[in-house]
Amino acid sequence: MSQEIPRMTAVELLGRYRDHSLSPVEATTAMLDQIERLDKNTNAFCLVDRDTTLAFARESEQRYQKNEPRGLLDGVPVAVKDVFLTPMWPTLKGSKTADPDSTLNKSAPATAALARNGYVPVGKTTTPEFGWKGVTDNPVDGVTNNPWDISKTAGGSSGGSGVAVALGMAPLALGTDAGGSIRIPAAFCGIVGLKPSYGEVPHWPTPPYGNLAHAGPMSWTVADCALMMNVLTEADPRDTQAVPRRNIDYTAELGRSMKGLRIAYSPNLGFVDVNPEVEKSVAEAANIFAGLGAEVVRVDPAFSDPLAAFGHLFYSGAANAIRDLGRRKRELMDPGLIEVAEKASQLSMLEYLAAVNEANALRERMATFHGKYDLLLTPSIPITAFKTGREVPEDWPNTRWPTWTPFTYPFNMTGQPALSVPCGFDRQGLPIGLQVVGARFNDALVLAAGHAYQQANPLTNHRPALFS
């Protein structure tokens, strides 16, 4: 049983808890053992506190013994990206400049909602410093490696969370996404990751990246992702930009039929060079949707690459994150972060506002596009994972990470829901991700589509070799 537990989804664990065939302590112990056994290869976790985690599990076990479980996730282990405040553990955000004591005894909206629903936190997962890039390494914790091939990157910035789910260290994980930081590691690690609509999941303290930044779930299945969304969307007044809770049961919505849906399939958005193996897998995924009864039309959304505008917005956020840090503290930080932040600090107000204008125009274009098409299918990432410890692939013509993530950041600018779900593997055995994008606040349809696809083409029995 202990060998099977790390393979179980949150839904499966909850069923076992309810019929008393498995306890939260047994499940949590198995996953902590998995971390101890495997994480020396991957560096998914920057903090593991076995005693505290097991105390949460024992409290959950006592509630089940009384048949009084708490909320929707009682006893389910969850890995927490080290940008979310947790009252019992410090939040360093991968930075030597953080004051650990100042972050204690505080909860983010996501961790507060999880606590109200009985979660068991298994530890804090590694992130690049202040979550600033699409790979995971930082001056405090080092480099996080891919679970399918430890010589490759796990992606980022939620790379530790992606690895944790793929290796059965936790069935659920928290991530953040301001330019692809949930979907990139989801694609590279072969898991499911949702960037919800902006405002759907409360997020506090206000992130330096402004309305590019989203908090969301990462999991092994879309069903688990939907279950976690039911929790993460609980209202929190501290996020003044969050929308009023709409009380959607995302799990109940998973059964939607794909028949009659009009789905756009864009293999390259009209401007992206895509690895042929990635393009082939995503094309096959689009054909599966056609087989499920949807009308699939090959069409581009007809916008030009917003890379420059995204860079102005995102890197201004990086500059905002370190604005109060002096020279000595900056010398302790990731040199790449300092470089982009200092460059962004030279932008004029009008240059920044021009980028805001471009984001608004893109948002309007996609709203019009979704008046005609219910969903948009693209690759999540145009390549598969590359050598670890690098910001860009070897021999890449550019030096910054967004140049290889052109399918993700446009939808941070628009605030739309976007899901990455595994759709295949390349010849090296590295995962490939399919991205499903919907109109703003149509997160339920995006999840339903991802679930329908995962039911039709389940890859969920295929774990990394490292797992076993």
C-alpha positions in Angstrom: 0.0 0.0 0.0 2.8 2.5 0.9 4.2 2.1 -2.6 0.8 2.8 -4.2 -0.1 5.9 -2.1 2.1 8.4 -4.0 0.3 7.4 -7.2 -3.1 8.3 -5.8 -4.9 11.4 -6.7 -6.6 13.7 -4.2 -10.0 12.3 -5.3 -8.8 8.8 -4.6 -7.3 9.7 -1.3 -10.5 11.3 -0.1 -12.5 8.2 -1.1 -10.1 6.0 1.0 -10.3 8.4 4.0 -14.1 8.3 3.9 -14.3 4.5 3.9 -11.5 4.3 6.4 -9.3 2.1 4.2 -6.5 4.6 4.5 -5.7 7.3 7.0 -4.3 10.8 6.4 -1.3 9.9 8.5 -0.5 6.9 6.4 -0.9 8.9 3.2 1.2 11.8 4.4 3.9 9.5 5.7 4.2 7.8 2.4 4.6 11.1 0.6 7.1 12.5 3.0 9.1 9.3 2.5 8.8 9.9 -1.3 10.3 13.4 -0.8 13.1 12.0 1.4 13.9 9.3 -1.1 13.8 11.3 -4.4 14.2 15.0 -3.8 18.0 14.7 -3.6 17.8 14.3 -7.4 15.4 17.1 -8.2 15.4 19.8 -5.4 11.7 20.3 -5.6 11.4 21.4 -1.9 13.2 24.2 -0.1 11.6 23.4 3.2 10.3 20.1 4.6 9.2 19.9 8.3 8.1 16.4 8.9 6.9 16.9 12.5 4.7 19.9 11.6 3.3 18.1 8.6 2.5 15.0 10.5 0.8 17.1 13.2 -1.6 18.4 10.5 -2.2 14.8 9.3 -3.0 13.6 12.8 -5.5 16.3 13.4 -7.2 15.3 10.1 -7.1 11.6 11.1 -8.9 12.5 14.3 -11.6 14.3 12.4 -12.2 11.3 10.2 -12.3 9.0 13.2 -15.2 11.1 14.4 -16.7 11.2 10.9 -16.4 15.0 10.9 -14.0 15.9 8.0 -13.4 19.5 7.4 -14.3 21.0 4.0 -13.3 19.6 0.7 -9.7 18.5 1.1 -9.4 17.2 4.6 -6.2 15.2 4.9 -4.9 15.8 1.4 -1.2 16.6 1.2 -0.5 19.9 -0.7 2.9 21.3 -1.8 3.1 25.1 -1.3 5.2 27.2 -3.6 7.5 29.4 -1.5 5.9 32.6 -2.5 2.7 31.9 -0.5 2.6 33.0 3.1 2.2 30.1 5.6 1.9 30.9 9.3 4.1 28.1 10.5 6.9 28.4 8.0 8.9 31.3 6.6 8.4 32.5 3.0 11.7 33.4 1.4 10.7 33.6 -2.3 14.2 32.1 -3.1 15.9 35.3 -1.9 18.7 35.9 0.6 17.2 39.4 1.1 14.0 38.1 2.7 13.4 38.5 6.5 12.0 35.1 7.5 10.5 36.3 10.8 8.5 39.0 9.1 6.6 36.4 7.1 5.5 34.1 10.0 2.0 33.9 11.5 0.5 35.1 8.2 -1.5 33.2 5.5 -2.1 34.0 1.9 -5.7 33.7 0.7 -4.8 30.3 -1.0 -3.2 28.8 2.1 -6.0 30.2 4.3 -8.6 28.6 2.1 -6.7 25.3 2.1 -6.5 25.4 5.9 -10.2 25.9 6.2 -10.6 22.8 4.1 -8.3 20.6 6.2 -5.3 20.4 3.9 -2.0 18.9 5.0 1.0 21.1 3.9 3.9 18.9 3.0 6.5 21.7 2.6 7.5 24.7 0.6 8.6 24.2 -3.0 11.5 25.9 -4.8 11.0 29.0 -6.9 13.4 31.3 -8.8 14.0 34.5 -6.8 10.7 36.4 -6.6 9.3 34.1 -9.3 11.0 36.1 -12.0 11.8 33.5 -14.7 10.5 30.4 -16.5 13.1 28.1 -15.0 13.7 27.3 -11.3 17.0 28.2 -9.6 17.8 30.7 -6.9 20.7 31.9 -4.8 19.4 30.2 -1.6 18.3 26.7 -2.8 20.1 26.1 -6.1 18.7 24.4 -9.2 15.5 22.3 -9.6 15.7 19.5 -12.1 13.2 17.7 -14.3 11.6 14.5 -12.9 11.7 12.8 -16.3 15.4 13.6 -16.9 17.4 15.3 -14.1 19.8 16.8 -16.6 16.9 19.0 -17.9 15.1 21.9 -16.4 11.8 21.5 -14.6 10.6 24.9 -15.9 9.4 27.7 -13.7 8.7 29.6 -11.8 6.5 27.0 -10.1 9.1 24.3 -10.9 9.3 22.8 -7.5 5.5 22.4 -7.4 5.6 20.7 -10.8 8.2 18.2 -9.8 6.4 17.5 -6.5 3.2 16.4 -8.3 5.0 14.4 -11.0 6.9 12.4 -8.5 4.0 11.7 -6.1 5.4 13.9 -3.3 1.9 15.5 -3.2 -1.2 15.1 -5.3 -1.8 18.8 -5.3 0.4 21.9 -5.4 0.1 25.6 -5.4 1.6 27.7 -8.1 1.7 31.2 -9.4 1.7 32.4 -13.0 2.6 35.9 -14.3 3.9 34.8 -17.7 3.5 31.1 -17.8 4.9 30.0 -14.4 2.2 27.4 -13.8 1.9 26.2 -17.4 5.6 26.0 -18.2 6.5 23.5 -15.4 3.2 21.7 -16.0 4.2 21.1 -19.6 7.9 20.2 -18.8 7.0 18.0 -15.9 4.0 16.2 -17.5 1.3 17.4 -15.1 -1.9 19.5 -15.2 -1.7 23.2 -14.4 -4.3 25.9 -14.6 -3.8 29.7 -14.7 -7.3 30.8 -13.7 -9.0 33.9 -15.0 -7.5 37.0 -13.4 -9.4 37.7 -10.2 -11.0 34.3 -9.9 -8.5 33.1 -7.2 -7.8 35.7 -4.5 -4.1 36.6 -4.3 -2.4 38.6 -1.5 -0.1 40.4 -0.8 -0.5 42.2 -4.0 2.2 40.7 -6.3 4.8 43.1 -7.8 3.8 41.9 -11.3 0.3 43.4 -11.0 -2.6 42.0 -13.0 -0.2 39.7 -14.9 0.0 37.5 -11.8 -2.4 34.6 -11.1 -2.5 32.0 -8.3 -3.7 28.5 -9.3 -3.7 24.7 -8.9 -1.3 22.1 -10.1 -2.2 18.4 -10.1 -1.8 15.0 -11.8 -5.4 15.0 -13.2 -7.8 17.7 -14.3 -10.4 16.3 -11.9 -8.0 17.1 -9.0 -7.4 20.6 -10.5 -11.1 21.3 -10.5 -11.5 20.1 -6.9 -8.7 22.4 -5.8 -10.4 25.3 -7.7 -13.5 24.8 -5.6 -11.3 25.7 -2.6 -9.0 28.3 -4.0 -11.9 30.5 -5.2 -13.2 31.1 -1.7 -13.6 34.8 -1.1 -10.9 36.8 0.6 -11.4 40.5 1.2 -7.7 41.3 1.2 -7.6 40.9 -2.6 -9.4 44.0 -3.7 -9.2 43.0 -7.4 -10.7 39.6 -7.0 -14.2 39.1 -8.4 -17.1 38.2 -6.1 -17.1 34.4 -5.6 -19.4 32.9 -8.3 -19.9 29.6 -6.3 -19.2 27.4 -9.3 -18.7 23.7 -8.6 -15.9 23.1 -11.0 -16.0 19.3 -10.3 -19.7 19.1 -11.2 -19.0 21.0 -14.5 -16.4 18.4 -15.7 -19.1 16.2 -17.3 -19.9 18.8 -20.0 -20.0 17.3 -23.5 -17.7 18.7 -26.2 -20.4 18.1 -28.8 -21.4 21.4 -30.6 -18.4 23.4 -29.3 -16.6 25.5 -31.8 -12.9 25.1 -31.0 -10.0 27.0 -32.7 -6.8 25.2 -33.2 -3.7 27.3 -33.7 -0.5 25.4 -34.0 1.7 28.5 -33.9 -0.4 31.6 -33.3 0.8 32.7 -36.7 4.3 33.7 -35.5 5.9 30.9 -33.4 8.5 28.4 -34.5 7.4 25.1 -33.0 9.4 21.9 -32.5 7.9 19.3 -35.0 7.4 16.7 -32.3 5.4 19.2 -30.2 3.4 20.3 -33.2 2.5 16.7 -34.1 1.3 15.9 -30.5 -0.8 19.0 -30.3 -2.3 18.3 -33.8 -3.3 14.8 -32.6 -4.9 16.3 -29.5 -6.9 18.7 -31.7 -8.1 15.6 -33.7 -9.3 14.0 -30.4 -11.5 17.0 -29.7 -13.0 16.5 -33.2 -13.6 12.9 -32.3 -15.4 14.0 -29.2 -17.9 15.9 -31.3 -16.5 19.5 -31.3 -16.1 21.5 -34.5 -12.3 22.1 -34.7 -11.2 24.9 -37.0 -7.6 25.6 -37.7 -7.3 29.4 -37.3 -5.0 31.9 -35.6 -6.3 34.6 -33.3 -4.6 37.1 -35.6 -2.5 39.1 -33.1 1.2 39.9 -33.5 3.7 38.7 -30.9 3.3 41.0 -27.8 6.7 40.1 -26.5 8.0 43.7 -26.2 4.9 44.9 -24.4 4.9 41.9 -22.1 8.6 42.6 -21.3 7.8 46.2 -20.3 5.0 45.1 -18.0 6.7 42.0 -16.5 10.1 43.4 -16.0 8.6 46.6 -14.5 7.1 44.3 -12.0 10.6 42.8 -11.3 11.9 46.4 -10.8 8.9 47.0 -8.4 9.8 43.9 -6.4 13.3 45.1 -5.6 12.7 48.9 -5.6 13.5 49.3 -1.9 16.6 47.1 -1.9 20.0 48.8 -1.6 23.3 47.9 -3.4 24.4 45.4 -0.7 21.3 43.4 -0.9 21.2 43.5 -4.7 24.7 41.9 -4.7 23.2 38.9 -3.0 20.5 38.4 -5.7 20.2 36.6 -9.1 22.2 38.7 -11.5 19.6 38.1 -14.2 16.9 39.5 -12.1 19.0 42.6 -11.3 19.7 43.1 -15.0 16.1 43.1 -16.2 14.9 45.1 -13.2 17.5 47.9 -13.7 16.7 48.0 -17.4 13.0 48.3 -16.8 13.6 51.0 -14.3 14.8 53.2 -17.2 11.4 53.0 -19.0 9.5 56.2 -19.3 5.9 56.4 -18.1 4.7 56.7 -21.7 6.5 53.5 -22.7 4.9 51.7 -19.8 1.5 53.0 -20.7 1.9 52.0 -24.3 2.4 48.5 -23.1 -0.8 48.8 -21.0 -2.6 50.0 -24.1 -1.3 47.0 -26.1 -2.5 44.6 -23.4 -5.9 46.2 -23.4 -6.1 45.9 -27.2 -5.1 42.2 -27.0 -7.8 41.7 -24.3 -10.4 43.2 -26.6 -9.2 41.1 -29.6 -9.5 37.9 -27.7 -12.9 38.8 -26.3 -14.1 39.2 -29.9 -12.3 36.0 -30.9 -14.2 34.0 -28.2 -17.4 35.4 -29.5 -16.9 33.0 -32.4 -14.9 30.2 -30.8 -15.6 28.6 -27.4 -12.0 27.5 -26.9 -8.5 27.9 -28.3 -6.0 25.0 -28.5 -2.2 25.7 -28.8 0.9 24.1 -27.6 1.7 25.0 -24.0 5.4 25.5 -24.9 7.0 25.2 -28.4 9.9 23.1 -27.2 10.5 20.4 -24.6 12.7 20.7 -21.5 16.3 21.8 -22.1 19.5 21.6 -20.0 19.0 22.4 -16.4 20.6 25.5 -14.8 20.0 27.7 -17.8 17.6 30.5 -18.5 17.3 29.6 -22.2 18.2 26.5 -24.3 21.8 26.1 -25.5 22.5 28.0 -28.8 19.2 30.0 -28.3 19.3 33.3 -30.2 18.0 35.3 -27.2 19.1 35.6 -23.6 15.8 36.0 -21.8 13.2 33.3 -20.9 10.0 34.8 -22.5 11.5 34.2 -26.0 10.8 30.5 -25.6 7.4 30.8 -23.9 5.3 32.7 -26.6 2.2 30.7 -26.0 1.9 31.5 -22.3 2.5 35.2 -21.7 -0.2 36.6 -24.1 -2.9 35.1 -21.9 -1.5 36.7 -18.8 -1.9 40.0 -20.6 -5.5 39.2 -21.4 -6.4 37.6 -18.0 -8.0 34.5 -19.6 -8.0 31.0 -18.1 -5.4 28.7 -19.7 -4.8 25.1 -18.8 -1.8 22.9 -19.7 -2.6 19.2 -19.9 -0.1 16.5 -21.0 -0.6 15.3 -24.6 2.4 13.2 -25.4 6.2 12.8 -25.2 9.1 13.5 -27.5 11.7 11.0 -28.6 13.7 11.7 -25.5 10.7 10.8 -23.4 10.1 14.4 -22.3 6.5 15.5 -21.8 4.6 17.8 -24.2 1.8 20.0 -23.1 -1.5 21.0 -24.8 -2.8 24.5 -23.8 -6.6 25.0 -23.6 -7.6 28.7 -23.5 -11.1 30.0 -22.8 -12.9 33.3 -22.6 -12.4 35.3 -19.4 -14.3 33.6 -16.5 -15.1 30.5 -18.5 -12.7 28.5 -16.4 -15.3 25.8 -15.9 -15.4 25.1 -19.7 -11.6 25.1 -19.9 -11.4 22.5 -17.1 -14.2 20.4 -18.7 -12.4 20.4 -22.0 -9.1 19.3 -20.4 -11.0 16.6 -18.5 -12.7 15.3 -21.6 -9.3 15.2 -23.4 -7.7 13.4 -20.5 -10.4 10.9 -20.4 -10.0 10.2 -24.1 -6.2 10.1 -24.1 -5.2 9.2 -20.5 -1.4 9.4 -19.9 -1.9 9.3 -16.2 -0.4 5.8 -15.7 2.9 6.9 -17.1 5.1 8.3 -14.3 8.8 9.3 -14.6 11.2 6.4 -14.3 12.7 8.2 -11.2 9.3 7.6 -9.5 9.9 3.9 -9.0 
